[in-house]
Amino acid sequence: MPKHRHGSVERNLVKRRLRDAVRRALWPVLRTADAQGAPSELVVWATPTCYAASFDALLGDLERIAMRLATPLAPTGGRVVEDRS
């Protein structure tokens, strides 16, 4: 968890929020993929904007990613890259 000039209390809050949002939004999708034999690894990187985001905003972002992961893989290798613009 990068510090981004925030204290340990704020970092731990963001970690707890992200952990809970991942459990709610991504674990069901990853479990389904794993049951079908598809290996899955996931890295969630907290950006500085995570400190100001509400839990609902974080959950919404992860739900959008989960929907993209749940779709059939593209012929380009199936990599999902989030647009950061």
C-alpha positions as CSV (number, residue, x, y, z in Angstrom):
1,M,0.0,0.0,0.0
2,P,1.7,3.2,-1.1
3,K,1.9,6.0,1.3
4,H,1.1,8.9,-1.0
5,R,1.9,11.3,1.9
6,H,-0.8,9.9,4.1
7,G,-0.6,8.5,7.7
8,S,-1.0,4.9,8.8
9,V,-4.6,5.5,9.9
10,E,-5.6,6.7,6.4
11,R,-3.7,3.9,4.7
12,N,-5.3,1.2,6.9
13,L,-8.8,2.7,6.1
14,V,-8.1,2.5,2.4
15,K,-6.8,-1.1,2.8
16,R,-9.9,-2.2,4.7
17,R,-12.2,-0.5,2.1
18,L,-10.4,-2.1,-0.8
19,R,-10.2,-5.5,0.8
20,D,-14.0,-5.5,1.5
21,A,-14.8,-4.2,-2.0
22,V,-12.7,-6.9,-3.6
23,R,-14.5,-9.5,-1.5
24,R,-17.9,-8.3,-2.6
25,A,-17.2,-7.5,-6.3
26,L,-14.3,-9.6,-7.5
27,W,-14.1,-12.8,-5.5
28,P,-17.3,-14.3,-7.0
29,V,-16.0,-13.7,-10.5
30,L,-12.5,-15.1,-9.7
31,R,-14.0,-18.1,-7.9
32,T,-16.1,-18.9,-10.9
33,A,-13.2,-18.6,-13.3
34,D,-11.1,-20.8,-11.0
35,A,-13.8,-23.5,-10.9
36,Q,-13.7,-23.5,-14.7
37,G,-10.0,-24.2,-14.7
38,A,-8.8,-20.7,-15.5
39,P,-6.0,-19.5,-13.3
40,S,-6.5,-16.1,-11.9
41,E,-4.1,-13.6,-10.3
42,L,-5.1,-10.1,-9.4
43,V,-3.2,-7.0,-8.2
44,V,-5.1,-4.0,-6.9
45,W,-3.0,-0.9,-6.7
46,A,-4.2,2.0,-4.7
47,T,-3.7,5.4,-6.3
48,P,-3.7,8.7,-4.5
49,T,-7.4,9.2,-5.4
50,C,-8.4,6.2,-3.3
51,Y,-7.8,8.2,-0.2
52,A,-10.6,10.6,-1.1
53,A,-12.9,8.1,-2.6
54,S,-15.9,6.8,-0.8
55,F,-16.5,3.0,-0.3
56,D,-19.3,3.1,-2.8
57,A,-17.0,4.7,-5.4
58,L,-14.4,2.0,-4.8
59,L,-17.0,-0.7,-4.9
60,G,-18.4,0.6,-8.2
61,D,-15.0,0.7,-9.8
62,L,-14.3,-2.9,-8.8
63,E,-17.8,-4.0,-9.9
64,R,-17.1,-2.5,-13.4
65,I,-13.8,-4.4,-13.5
66,A,-15.6,-7.6,-12.4
67,M,-18.1,-7.3,-15.2
68,R,-15.2,-6.9,-17.7
69,L,-13.5,-10.0,-16.2
70,A,-16.7,-12.0,-16.4
71,T,-17.0,-11.5,-20.2
72,P,-15.4,-14.0,-22.6
73,L,-11.7,-13.4,-23.2
74,A,-10.8,-11.4,-26.3
75,P,-8.6,-12.9,-29.0
76,T,-5.8,-10.5,-28.0
77,G,-4.9,-12.6,-25.0
78,G,-7.8,-11.5,-22.7
79,R,-5.8,-8.9,-20.8
80,V,-8.0,-6.3,-19.1
81,V,-6.4,-3.0,-18.9
82,E,-8.2,-0.2,-17.1
83,D,-8.2,3.2,-18.9
84,R,-6.6,5.7,-16.6
85,S,-7.4,8.9,-18.6
